[in-house]
Amino acid sequence: MLLSLFLLLAPPRVQQEIVVTADRAPTARDELTTAASVVDAATIAQTPALTAAGLLPLVPGVAVFGAASTAPATVAVRGFYGGGEVEYVQLRVDGIPAGDVESGLVPWQQFRAEEIERVEVARGMESALYGDTAVGGVVQLFTRRGDDGDWNASGGGGSFGSADAAAALWRGGFALFGDGSTSRGDRPHSAARRNAARLVWNGEAGRDRLLTLAAERRQSDRDDPGPLPLAQLDDGGADPLYRRDDDRAVRQHLAATLEARDWLASAHASSKHSNGIRTILLFPPSLADSTDRSLTSREEGASLQLRRATWRLGADAAAQRFEARYFDVGGSAPIASTVAHRTVLAAYATERLPLGAHLALVGGIRGDAIRNRGTSDTAWSPRLALHAAAGAFTAYAGASSGFKAPTLEQLYDVRPLRAFGGTFSLANPDLVPQRARSVEAGVAHRDALGLWQLDAYVTRVAHEIDFDPRTFRYGNISRSEHRGVEAAFEPAAGARLVPRLTYTWMRVVSRDDPARAQLKNIPEHSASAMLTAHLPLAVDATALFAWNAGRWFDDAESVPAPDTRALSLRLQRAVGPAKVRLDVTNATGAHNAALGFVLADFRGQPFAYAYPDARRAVRFSIDWRHR
């Protein structure tokens, strides 16, 4: 009934849509042979989210935890979950890789929703185009564009002493964006401060060529209150074990892109400098190890892509370096240090072969040569898919292989963990890449209401990297199977009542486990529903509800995780060139657990711990735009 009412209120236009990320080149969305989602500018403007992390619940197959917290958000795509230590999804910003070099982790909350024009998500195995870290998929953020002379400024504040401000200006081919935010956090010892500046220049570089130069700096400083025993989740306190934990980081990026009609070239350089104290709990309730780390990492990379009518050829190259030093808390002399480097050379090719008016065969392959400190690996990632179109319906079916190389931290991070008079490290230089094979299929239907999607997949992973309790280090110790069904509805533009819906079933198990138990922290069921109403008097009201269920805090399904339910609200009104907004996150005040884990004490008894998710927060803001 609701969707019928939506259609009656304003029958929107049906139009073709172009996406870039899924095929790594502009492609009509109805011709894709992979699952893809888009969050456009209109949806971003209505979503009650302050950062990119808050936009991802709108995408099926993606489970997000801690999106509104001052702690780093954690993202699981199609059941690939790195536990905040590694990432299985690759982030790109305007085509340039943006994950941390040493771990692949993505600072999702560093990117404000206000600076994002569009989000594209390619879900599933994307190694045939993007290589490492794209086993779960690729997320690409496109930053806002404006006309010459446009500017905007915004400011806001609210619960827990939070305050933020941002400004953007477009003039003479230049675009400048800056922002800053601060909060004392909703728990003791959870304060966070962030600021960023980004400068972009666009201009012609010869006939039919566009040159883009970009430079940015992002800084963050946060206190980490650590996890709580699961029984104390509702208390909202902080464990004294973590009273000194913090993280201070500066990330810098330079990028250049030159685009012509049939080719694209880019180069980038990035660096990260961070310092902070981190405490790791070894045996509950109080045996832990605290160390102060100073880290420097950097990457220089380049890409080239040639495009013709039905095929594309491309190459990527990157040189990475990671250096870390460890100190006793309050000490000045290093107790351990490491330097590691990696080079990556890759080439890929894809072709689309029409098989008639309604069928097409799409194939591709990528080869990666990865050289680490004294070791080397080669990975081949092929993909073959069939696409069919009939009227307003499209369908695809495909098979692919991919890989996930161990991170530089997993290989070489020598952080000393001290217990019982001994010292050990989690790193293992003998790790080999994880290998994955996947089959998937999907069907989509576009009508006056919008786009309906249904996708299903099965992915099997070998040589999976995890902590091995027998050796107290990382190891290639398991095999996993990921099965899932994703359903989504994206509304067309122009209606006064706009619903957006997703549902995902994810079953992720160890192939070595006879009980086939769900792996920890991955929800078996995940759903989101967002409804925007364009009301009289230029008022817009939005409600976003996200739900995750069927989680466990261990791999044996012995410690169930509470379901998470988060309702966020936005009420905004246009007042001349300004918009006045009122946002409420976690409006019901639910005491959700973002993540959790189980450790055994000296007697072998299990102790469950959880990281509390963000509490209810209210924010008032004003956004002034001049065009």
N, C-alpha and C positions, 0 to 999 in steps of 0.2 A: 504493500500500500504506500509506503514511504517513497519508493522509487517511482511509482505511478504519479504521485503528487509532484515529485521532482520534475518529471517530464512535462506535466501540465503547466507548471509554473513558467518554464522557459525552455522550449525545445532548442537545444544548442546546435551549432554547426558541426558537421563531421568533416574533418580535414586531415590531410596527410601530416605525419610527424617525422622529423629527421632526428636520429640519435647518432652519437659519435662513439661512445665507449664500447658497446658490445662488439662491433666489428673493427674497432680502432680506425675508423674512417666514417665520414658522413654516409648514413644508410637509412633508407625508409624503414620505419619501425615495423611495418607490416611485412618486411622481407627478412627479418632476423631469424636466425636458427639457434638462438639461445634465449633463456629467460631474461627479460630486462624490465626495469621499472624506472619511472621518471617522476621527480618531484619538481614541478615548474615554479616560476616566480610567483604566480597567483596563490598557489598552495603554500609556499614558504611564508608569504605575507600573512596568511591566516593562521598558520600553525602556532600554538602556544609553546614555542621553543626559542631559547636564546642562542644555542650553538648547533653545529652540524649534528652532534650526537642526538639531539632532540628531534631531528627530522627523520632519522633512520627507522623508527618504529612504523612509519608509513609504508615500508617496503616489506613484502612477504619474504619469508625465508631468513629474515634478519631478526635476531633477538638482541636487544640492547639493555644493558644494566648499568645503573648509575648515571644516566644521561643528564639529570639535573643536579648531580652531586658535585662537590668541590674536588672529589677524588676522580682519577681518570676513569672514563667510561670504558666498558668492556663490550665487545661486539662479537657475536657468534653468527656465522653465515652458513646455512645448510649444515649445522651441527659441527662445524669446524671452530673449535674454541681453544684459544691459546692461554687461558688463565691469567691474562695480564702480563705474560712473560714473552710471548711471541704473537704474531698476527698471521692469519691465513687469508686475509683479504687485502688487496693492494689499493692504496689511496693515491689518486692523482688529482692535482689541482691545475686546471687549464692545461692538461696533457702532461704535466711534469710529476714524477714520483715524489711523494711527500712523507713517506714513512721513515722512522728512525733507522739509521744504517745498522746499528749493532743488534737490533732486535726485530725490526720491521714494524714495531708498534706505532700506532697512529694517535697523535694528540687531538682526538676528535673535538674536545672542548676548546681548542685554540682557535677554531674557525667560527666566527659569529654568523648567525643566520642572516643578519643584515648585509653581509658582504657577499652572499651567495645568490647568484641568479638562477641556478638550476643544479639539480642533483641527478646524475644517471647512475644506475646500479646494474651491472651485468652479473647475474647470479649463476653460480656453477663454475665448472672447470674452464678457466680462461688462460691456461698455460700455453696453448698453441699460439697465442698472440702476445701475452705479457710475461710468460716465464714464471720465475720464482715468486712466491707469496700470493699467487692468483689462483690457488687451488679452490678456495671458497668463492672467489669472484673478484670484481673490481668495482670500486666506488670512485666516481669522478665528480669533483666540485668545480663548477664554472663560476668565476667571480663576476660581480655585477659590471655591466657596461652602462655608460651614460652618454648623452650628447654634450657637445661643447658648451660650457657655461652652467651645466647642472651642478647642484651641490645638495647635500643634506647633512643634518646634524641631529643627533638623538641623545637623550639622557634618561636615566631611570634609577630607581632605588626601591628597596623593600625590606623584606624580612632578613633577620640575622645580620643586620648592618651592611647589606649589599648595596652597592652603587656601581653604575657603569655609565660610560659615555662613548660615543663614536661619531666620526665625521668622514665625509667623502666629498671629493671635488674632481670634476672633469674639465680640463681646459687645455687647448692647443695640442691635442693628442695625448696628453698626460692624464692619468687617473691616480689619485692619492687617497688612500684609506688608512685611518688610524682609529684605535679603540683602546680602552682600558677598563678594567673591572676589579672590584675588591669585595670580599665577604669574610666575615669572621667564622662562617660555617655553622651548620646546625648541630655539631657535636663539639665537645671540648677538644682543643688542639686540632682544628680542621679549617683554619683560616686559609684563604687563597687570594692571590693577586695575579692578574694577567694584563699584559699590554702587547700591542702589535702595531706595526706600520708596514704599509705595502705601497710601492710606487710602480706604476706600469706606464709604458709608452707604446703607442701603436702608430705606425706610419707606413707609407708605401716605400718599397725598396726596388724600384724598377717597375716595369710593366707587369701588371697582374701578379704582383708579389706583395705580401704583407709581412712586415717585420714587427715582432712584439718583444720588448725587453721588460723584464720584471725583477724587482728586488724587494725582499721582505725581511723583517726581523720580528720574532715572536719571543716574548719572555714570560716565564711563569715562576711562581714562588708559592709553594703550598706546604702546609703542615699535614702530617699523616697520622690520624688517630688509631689506625690499625683495625683489626677485626675484634669482635666481641664473642664470648661464648654464646651459642645459639639461645640458651635459656635467658640471656640478658639482652636479647635483641631489642626489646621494647624500652629498655632503660635509656638509650641514647647517650651513654657515657663513653669513656675511653679507657682502655687498659693502660695502667702506668708503665707497662713494658715498652710502649711506643711513644712515651712522652717527649723524646728528643727527635723522633723521625721527621724528616722533611725532605723536600726535593726542590732544587732551584735550577732552572734550565733556560738556556738561550739558544734558539734555533734561527739560522740565517739561510736564505736561499737566494740565488741568482739564476736567472733563466733567460734564454733567447730562443725565439721560434721564428723561422722563416718559412712562409707557406706560399706555394704557387698552385697553379691549377692542377697539376698532376704529380706534385711531390711536396714533401714536408720534411724539414730538418729542424732539429732542436739540440740545444746543449744546456747543461745545468751544473751548478755547483752548490753544495749544501754543507752545513756544518752544525754541530751541536756541542755545546759545552754545558755540563751539569755537575752539580755537587749536592750531596745529601747523605743523610744518615738513614740506613734501613735496618730494621730489626727482623730477623727470621726466627720464628718459633720452631724449636726442634722437638722438644718433648713437653706436652702440657702438664701442669698449667703455667710453668714459669721458667723452664730452661730455654733460653733464647740467646742468640748471638747478634750483637749490634756492631756495625762497621760503617765508617765514613768513606764514601767513594767520590773520587774526582774522575770524570769521564770526558773524553774528547773523541768525537767521531766526525768523519767527513766523507763526502762522495763527489766525484766528478763523473759526469756521464754525457752521452750524446746518442741521438737517434736519427735515422734517415728512413723515409718511406717513399717508394715510387708507386704511383697509382695509374692503372690503365682501365679500360672499359670493364673487364670482368676479373682482373687479378691485381694483386698487390704484392710487392716485395719490400722487406724491411730489415733493418739491422739495428741492434742496440749494443752499447758498450758502456761499462761502468768500472771505475776504480774506487774501492772502499778502504777505509782505514779506521781502526778502533783502538783506542788507548785508554787504559784504566789504571788507577792507583788506589790502593786501599790503606786506610789509617785506622788505628784505634781511635775511638771517640775521644776527642780532646787532644790527640797526639799530633805530632808534626813530622815524624819519620814514617815513611811508607813501610807497611808490613807485607805487602805483595803488590806486584804490578804486572801488566801484560801489554803487549803490542801485537795486533793482528791486522792482516790486510787480505783483501779479496779482489780479484778481477773477474769480470763477467763479459764474455763476448757471445753474441747471439745473432741469429738470422732467422727470418720467418718468411713464409709465402702462403698466400691464400688465393683461391679462385672460385668463382661462382659460374657454374655451367648450366645454362637453361636446358631443360628437357621437354620443352613444349611451352604452351601458353600459361600453364598453371603449376608446373613443377620445376624445381631447380636443385641441383646437387652442389653442395658447398664443401670444399675440402681445404685443409691447411696443415702445415707442419712447422714446428719451430725446433731449432737445435740450440742448446745452451752449453757453453764450455765455462766451467767455474774453477778457478784456481785459488786455493787458500794457501795458508802458510805451510808449504811443503807437501800439499796434497792437491789433487785435481779430480773433478767429476764431470761427466758428460751426461746430458739429459735430452731425450727426444720427446716432443709433445705433439702427436698428430691429432687431427680432428676431422670427422666426416659426418655430414648431416644432410638430410633431405627436407626441402621446404615445399609446401603445397598451399595454394590459395584458391578459394572458391567463393566469389562474392564478398561478403563481409567477414568471412571466416578465413583464418590462416592456421596452419599447423606445421610442426617440425618434429623431427626425431633425429637424434644424433648420438655418436659415441666419441669419446676422447680419452686421452691419457695426459697426465700432468705430474708435477713433482713439487716438493717443498724442500729446499736445501736447509740444513741446520744453520742457525744464525751464528754470527761471530761470537755472541755471548755463550751460546750453548757449546761451541767448540773450544773457546779459549779464555773465557772469563774465569780468573783464578781467585775470585773472592774466597777468602779463607773462612770456613765454618768450624768453630772450635767447641768441642764437647768432650768431657771425660778425659781431659789431658791430651787429646789428639786434635789434629786439624785435617780437614778434607775439603774438597771442592766439587761442585756439581758439574763443572765443564768436562767434556769428553772429546778429545781431538780425533777420535776414531769413528765418530758418527758419520753415517751415510745419508743421502737424501731420502726422504719419504717418497714413495711412488704411489700413484693413484690412477684408477681407471673408472670411467663413469659412462653411464647411458642415461639419456633423458629425453623427454618428449613433452610437447605442450600444444595447446590450442588456444586461440584468441578470437574474440568476436567484437567488432566495433560497430556501434549503432548510435542513434541520436542521444542515448543516455551517456555513453562513454565507452571505455574499453574494459572488457571482461577477459580474464586470463586464468588458465588452469595449467599447471606444470607439475611433472612428476620426475623423479630421478632415483638412481641407485648408484652409489659411489663406494668403491672398495679401496682401502689404503693399506699398503704394506710398509714395513720398516718404520712404523710410527714411533716418533720420539716422545719419551715421557721419562719421568723420574723413576729410577730403578731402586727400590728399597733394599735390594740385595747388595748393591754396590755403593749406595748413597751417591749416585751421579746419574746424569742423563744417559739413556741408552736407546737403541732401536729395539724396543722390547715388545711391541704389540702390533696387531692388525685390527682394523676397524671397518665397519660397514655403516654407511649412511643411506637411509631411505627417507623419502619425504614427498609430500604433496603440498603444493602452494596454490592458493586461490586469491585473486585480487580483483577489485573493481576500482578503476580510476575514472572519475566523472569528467565529462566534457565541460568546456568553459561556457559560461553564459547563463547558468541557472541561478535562481535566487536561493535555492536550498540545495546544498552540495554535500553528498555523502561520499566518503572514501573508505573502503573496507579491505581488510586482509585476513587470511587465516592460513596457518601453516601447521602441518603435522610432520614432526622430525623424530625419527627413531634412529639412534646412534648407539651401536653396541660393539663390543670387542668380539672379533671372530674367534678368539681363543677362549672365550667364556661360554661354557655349556649352558649357563642360565640366561644368556643373552640379555643381561641387565643394561639399562640405559646408563650411558657414561655421565659422569658428574657435571652438574651445573647446566646441562643442556636441556631446555624445556621440550617435552614431547609435543605440547600444544602451545601455540603462540597466536595471538590475534590482536588486531587493532581496529578501531572504528573512529573516524573523525567526521563530524557534521558541522558545516558552516551555514549559517543563515544570514542572508543579506536583508536586513530589516529596514523599516522606514527611518527617516531622519539621519540617513547615512551611517547607521550603526550596523556593525558586523559582529556576530557572536559565534564562537567556535568551541566545541567540546571534543577532546581527544582522549580516548580510553584505550589503554594498552594492558594486555593480560598474558601472563605466562604460567603454565601449569605442567605438572608431571616432571618436576625436577627432583634430583637427589644430590646430596652433598658428598657422596662417595660412589665408587664404581660397582658396588655390590647391592645397591638399592636397599640399604639398611637404615639410612638416615634421610628421611624425606625433607625436601626443602619446601618452605611455605610458598603457596602460589603468590605471584605478584600481581597487584591491581593498582594501576595508576591512572587517575583522572586529572586532566589538565584543562584549564579553561582560559579563553581569551575574549575580552570584550573591547572593541575599539570603535572609535568614531572619528570621522573626518571633520576637522574644524579649519576651513580655509585650506592653506597648503600644509597643514599639520595633521597628524594622527595622534590621538590620545588613546593609550592602551592600558588595560588592567589585565594582568596575567595571574593565574593561580595554578601552581603546580602541586601535584598530589593533593587535590582539593579535599579528598575524604580523610586525609591524615593517616593513611595506611602505613603500618610499620613493615615495610618490605625489606627483604634481604637481597642485596644485589648479587653477591656470590658467597660461596661457603666451601669449607673443606673439613676433613676429618683426620685427626692425628691420634695415635695411640700413646698412652702414658707408659711409665716404666713397668706397669703390671699388665700391659696389653689391652687396657680398657679404652674404648674409643671416646674421644672428645670432639664435639662438633663446634665449629666456629663459623661466623658469618660477618660479612661487611654490610652494615645497615645502609639502605638506600636513602635518598633525600626525603626529608620530612616536608610537611605542608609549608609553602612559601608564597607570599604575595608580592607582586612587583608592579609598580606604576611607572609608565614611561611616556615620553613625547618624542615623536619623530617628525622633524620639519624638513620638507623637500621643496627645492626650488627648481623649476624647469623653464 
